[in-house]
């Protein structure tokens, strides 16, 4: 859709900006109209390392400019997908002070969380480079705008990791955000098979799998096996029933055991014994309490994943894949890598920033009518002599 200054869409956007921006920016605009406009240059930065993910912000800024019949010069110092150091300006935006003053609040909303999410996704993918990831963030998002932002940002971080050899994110769980994960020749649709509620409805794990297969006979089958607390027993029952899928590598078991109990057959002692067989070094080094929980604690631990792999292999199902979920953020992925956990895919929404204050982007004016000037202490935002923009 093309937006013009005299269109209804422009009027609606203007009203939305006025309502959602900080009131002191609206008042600044009124003051500028009385005392005169100046050309200004803003620098936008975050206080922590990130991956540049500016597209949503830049597209919104273009829309706002078109609605006002003006143009802004947006100089990207770090194009999409590039690593950005703490305090480094991501971009410079130059234009009319009257036209830019009330856009600052919304601009910052659209860039900070995206850049931090992209960085989290990048770190997760590099921690487990041989593992495929599925974005399952939708239920944790505060509405559709955040849902779209998280999906976009994940693909930015994933592509940066894929450039370094990681498998990265292969898709998301929702049709509405699937376009961000587009790959040549593949349709845009959400990925996933069944929730716990379907298993409860079916009355057994196997019956839930049968219902799914009857409804979607041509789809690969991924079965949740933790509903009744019989991950091993129910998982093997499913494998035996669908032995053809198990033998052809089209069957996956998903572990989502919650943190209130151990996976079937495990306790603290047995969890240590499992890792002693497969990754002894992982438990012999100093570990924080959180790292130990990821290794040998309740829920989907490294020991739980190895225990499931042992059971599948011993029963003659080496081609059945293991998909894991439940709290797989950056730190948990690193611990899993250290334990060489046999994971085929991770379903996660834990790339959503945990410390939300880290997502706060900041904008400061660094020049008025081309003359450098910034508030004391922010001189680091000035362009350095001879500096050029960074490129991938």
N, C-alpha and C positions, 0 to 999 in steps of 0.2 A: 504494500500500500504506500502510495506517495502522499506525503503530508505537506500542506501549503499553509502559509500564515493565515489565510482567510477561511480555512476549512473548519468544520465542526470538531474534527480530531485535534486541531491545534488549540482550539478553545478549551477542550476537555483536558488536554495535557497541561495547559497553563494553569487551570484551576487545580489540578492534581499537584503540580509543583508548588504552588502557593500554599496549599494545605499541608504538604508533607515536609517542606524545608523548615529549617530553624527560623524563627521569626526575626532574629537579628539580621539574617541575610535578606529577608524581604524589606526590612527597614533600611538596610544599606542601599538597596536598589532605589528606594524612594529618595534617599538623600542624594544619590548620584544623579538622579533625574533633575534635581533642583540645582545642584552645584556643578554639574558637568561630568562627562564621561572621560575615561582614560583607558589606554590599552594596557592590559596587565598580562603577566605570565605566571601561571601557577605551576608549582612542582608538587607531584603526588608521590608519597612514599609510605612504606611500612617500617616498623621498628624491629622486624625479625626477617631472617632469610625466607624467601618465597620463590615460587615459580610464576613468572609473569602470565597472567590470564586476564587481559584487558578487554576482550572482545565485547562482552555484554555492556560494559561501561561505554566503550567507544561507539557502539551502535546506538545506544540511548542518547549520547551526546550529539551524534549526527542528526537524530530525530528531533531533538530539542532545537538545534540550530536551524533545521529546515522549517520547523513550526514558527520560528521567530524571523525567518528570512535573513539570517546572518550566516557567517562562516567562522569556524574556529580552526586554528592551526594546532593540530595535535601531533607532537613529536614523540614517538615511542623510542625511548632509549633502550628498552629491552623488549624485543618482539615476543609474541606469544610463544611460550614453552621454554624461554630462557631463564636460567637461575639468576636471582637478584639478591644482592647482599643487603643486610640490615641497614636501613637509613639511606640506601641508594635511591635516587629519584627514578621511578618507573617511567615517567613521562613528563613532558612540559606541555601545558595547554595555554595558548595565547589568543586573546581576543578582547572584545569590549567588556569592560568591568560591569557595566549595567546588565549585559546579557549573560555574564558568567556568575555574577555574585550569588544568585539564588539557586544555582545548580549544584553547589558544592556538596551539600548534605547527601543528595541522591547519587551523585557521582561516587562518593566514597562508599556508600552502601553497596554499590554494584561491583566494586573491585577488590576490597579487602578480603572478604570471606572467600572469594573465588581464588585468589592467589595463594592463600594458606591451604585451602583444600587441595589445590593442584600440587602443592609441595608435599602434603601428606600422602597423596596418591602416588606420587613419584617415588617417595621413600619406601612405601609398602611394596611397590612393584619391584624395586631394585633389591629389597631384602629377600624376596622370593622370586627370582627371575625366571625360574622354570615353571611357575605356577600361573594358571589363568585366574583372573579376578572377575567377579560379577558385582556390579553396583546395586546394593539393596538398601539405599538410603532413604527412600521415599517416606516411609512411616515415621522417620525421625525429623522430617523437614517441617518448617513452620509455614506451610502453604505452597502454592504452585510456583511462585516466583523463586523461592529458595530451592525447591525441587529442581527447577530448570537450571539454576545456577550451579548446584552441586554436580549435576550430570555433566554440564559443560566443563567445569573445572577438573573433574576426574579424568575426562578424556585428554585434557591438556597435559596433566601430570603423567598420564599413561603413555601418551605419545613420546614425551621426553624420555621416559624409561625404556620404551620400545626402541628408541634410537640408540640405546646403550645395550640392546640385546635381550631385554625382558619381554615376556609374553604380554604382560599388562592386562588391562581390562578388556574383556571380549564383548561386554554388553551390559545393559541395565535391566532392571526388573519391570519397567513400565513402558507401555507403548508410547506415551506422550513425550518421553525424553529419549526414546530409542534412536532418534535421528542423529544425536550427538555421537553415537557409536557406529555410525554407518561405515561399512566396508564395501569395496567394489563387488557388485554382483550379489549382494546379500540384502534381503528385505529388512525394513525397519520395524522391529517389533520387540516387545519385552521378552526377556528370558526367565525361565523358572517353571517349576512343575506343580508342587503341592505345598500347602501350609499344614500346620499341625491340626487345624480344625477339620481337614478332610479325613485325617487318620481317625480322629475321634468320631466323626460321623460314620465312617466305615466300620468301626468296631475292632479292627485289627490292622496292623501295618500291611500285611499281605493283601487284605481286601482293598485297602486304599490304593495300593499299587495296581491291582487288577482293574479297579474302576478307572484309573487314569489311563491304563493301556487300552481298555475297551473304548474310551472316548477319543484318545489321541494315538491311534495304532502306529502311526508313522514317525512319532517323536521318540528321541532317545529318552530313557526313563531314569529319573533321579528320585529316590525314595527317602523320605525322612524316617529315621529308625529309632528315635529317642523317646517317642511319645509314651510308651509303656515301660520305659526303663530297661528294655531288653535289646539294646543296640546290636549285640553280637547274635543273639538267638533269632531276633526278627530279621536282621540283615541276612543271615545265612538262609533263613526260610525263603526270603524273597529271591535270593540268588538261585536256590534250587528250583523254585517254581519257574523262574525266567532264565533257565540255564542257557538258552540260545543267545539271549541278550548278554548274559554274563560272559559267555565265551567269545562273543564278537566285540566286546568292549563298548557296548551300548547301554550298559547298566551302571549307575552310580548310586552310592549310598551317602546320604548327607547326615553328618554329625552336628547336632545343635544342642547337645546336652547342657542344661543350665548349670550355673555355678553352685547350686544347692546340693549336688550329689556327684558321686563318681560314675563314670561309664561302667556298664555291666561288667562285673568280674574284677574290678579294680578297687584298691584301697591304697592308703599311703605306701605301705610296704611293697605291694605288687607294682605300683606305679614306678617306684625306684628300680625295682627288678627289671621291668620292661626297658627302661632307658639304659640300665647297666648292660643289657644285651645289645642295644642298637646305637646308643650315643653316650657312652660312659663319660666322655669329656665334658658333656653339657652339664652334668650334675656335680662334677668334681671341682669346678671353679667357684669362686665366690659368687653368690647370687643374692639379689634383693628379695624381699618377701614376695613382691609381685612377680618377679621372674620365676621363682620357685613354683608359684601357683600356676603359671603358664606351662611349666615343665611337668610337674607331678601332682598338681592340685585337682580340685573338682572341675567339672565342666569339660570343655573340649581342650584338654591338655595335650602336650606332645606325647606323653605316655599313652593317652587314650587313642590317639591316631595310630601310633605304632601297634597298640594292642589290637585294633581293628584290622590293620594290615596283616598282622600275624595270623589272625583267625581266618581271614579271607584266603590267604595263601595256603594255609594248612588244609583248608577245605577244598582246594582245587579251583579257586576263583582269582587267579593273579591279574586278570584283565578288568576286574571290577574296580571302578574309580572311587576315590574317597573325596567328597566335597565337604568342606568344613565351614562353619559360621559361628557366631557368638563372640563378639568383642575383639575381632581381628583388626586392631589398629597397628600403627607403626611399630610399637614396642613388642607386641605379641608376634608380629611377623618376624621380627629380628630373632626372637627367642626360638621360634619354630625353625628358622634357617640354621641356627646354631645346633639344634637337635636333629637336623636333617630329617624332619618329620615328613613322611610320605604323603604329601598333599598333592592332589591333582588340580583342585580349584578351591578358591575362597570366595564365599559370599559375604559381603561386608558393607556396612554404612559407616564404619568407624573412621573414615577419612574426614567426616564432618569435624571441624575444629573442636577440640575438647575445651581448651581455654579460649573462650570467645573474645576476651579482651585482646588477644594476639591478632585478631582479624581487623582491628581498627586501623584503617588507612587515614592518612593526614594530608591535607593540602595547605600549602603556604604560598602566598604571592612572593615572587623573588625579583620582580621588575615592574616598574611603572613607566609607561611610555619609553620602554627600552633601557631605562636606567636601573641598574641593580640596586635593590633595597629589600631587606628581609628582616623580620624581627630578630633581635639579638639572640644568638645561640643556634640559629638555623643557617648560618653561612655555608654549611656543608652542602646545601642544596644548590648553590650557584653552579653554573656550568664551569667546568675546568677549562683552562686555556688549551685550545687545540683539540678539545674533546669531540668525539664523534659518537653516534649512537651505536649500541652493541647489536650484533646480529647473531643468529643461530650458527 
